């Protein structure tokens, strides 16, 4: 992943309702493609923990 360039999953196609990701210095940044003003910045360790929690269903009760 190149610093500064927003990327989204190829599965998103041309849709504008997906999550984009990029690296910035030592952090990973996430944003919604249709609302680029709000950016979540986190360490790679925190993002990995978030992804594991999502995949395991740990956060499903928030849906």
Buried (B, 14 or more C-beta within 10 A) or exposed (E): EEEEEBEBEEEEEEEEEEEBBBBEEEBBBBBBBEEEEEBBEBEEEEBEEBEEEEEEEEEEEEE
